[in-house]
């Protein structure tokens, strides 16, 4: 059986259409569209691309999008003051702090300041805790995007062997909770697994493999189990090419489904950000 | 090498002594000891035993302990009103809602009402989220107790193969995050793993095995890897005996360390509850 490509763009377009309908209905009810504000500290090439994608997705979904920028030299206190102002602005429904932030700025404190109610990225501790409890309405964008991609395959995760490589707070850890909530048997590997020399052992038994490390070729193509679903979250620049964390060519000959890089998880992340914004708006307006 | 018993009671006593010193110091500073209030709805044999242990541990640590009981027939609204009152009482530092609650009562809503600041059990979403982020000062009592037991063995978890059986919100899921924060390669198994027929495969590769299912003998003794550390969270009544989830006799011949049941994790859970209470008091008083 030839491998099927999991193109996030297609799912992302569907989500944006659904969010657009939701926005329209709520706008008719409440007299205004949801508003998402992005806070950018200093300049950064990768977040510049993300911001562009956000503005475009927001426009498609009918969400009001505003970008606030502060110089890279701004202090914690100044940034905090801006976020406080946005948090207290009744017309702002969702806030995203663009990462990475400049040196000397504590992003954790800023995300706490955003408050769970306006946390567009789903990274406030209260929203992460709800992921653990399995009653979250919004979720961390990339982890949620991975779950959407898995859902698009039609596979029932119940009892499946899922292996996540990378245990970041943004992807690996929340994703492992989401997989457990679907009753996948879930293993999380990371740098210490690789150092122990057993990463290949874990990867090669994965029926569902998600790699989110940020290092080109960290998973070799011939490690992939026959028929596995492979979701590659990594985007790495190698020469003038963008590649994932998994060796695509080799993996594609063995997997049943695989995400391309770019064009896999990336576009979906932005769509989930819009869906989170809509959910936050809905919850706020319903009181 | 003969197996070593991991007796939670000994670690619990040490924690209670440390909490007692902390209480004494803060009492001298702030003029009062921390106060923990337990809310019990209806009657229940297992929570009656836990309440007795709580009162005793609190007395040892110098924590003021109060038990509030409502009849098993009380409504959600009445319970909510009581918890609201406690939350707004400036002299109450920590609240524990005894589980299980009677039918028709939504414990989740009540735990949210307690608020993260007075959440003695560490089960409020905001406190669970901090466990994921790895910056929690308090943690779910049983999961934290397991981490204390593991620490008492002196084993560095970095790169170790950890397997958790049971993916409950109280033990399995938060514990998996704590193990990941220590860089163990972490697998969580559950009912769907057993139904798939691969529970034995996972258990038998575990260097660190934690079982929290609540079913006697769900893990067979001969599944245990030679030299493994085995922490058995289950407490099950079989005839007139209390037994764990792991077949103790068989497992003890193979493990390097094993918890007895009873006398393993159980006594430590109460000590962690006291430590959480002290931490909440400290944070509140420091503003």
Interface residues (C-beta under 8 A of the other chain):
Chain A: X108 X116 X124 X125 X126 X127 X128 X129 X130 X131 X132 X133 X134 X135 X158 X159 X161 X167 X169 X172 X173 X174 X176 X177 X180 X183 X184 X185 X186 X187 X188 X189 X190 X191 X192 X193 X195 X196 X198 X202
Chain B: X108 X116 X124 X125 X126 X127 X128 X129 X130 X131 X132 X133 X134 X135 X158 X159 X161 X167 X169 X172 X173 X174 X176 X177 X180 X183 X184 X185 X186 X187 X188 X189 X190 X191 X192 X193 X195 X196 X198 X202
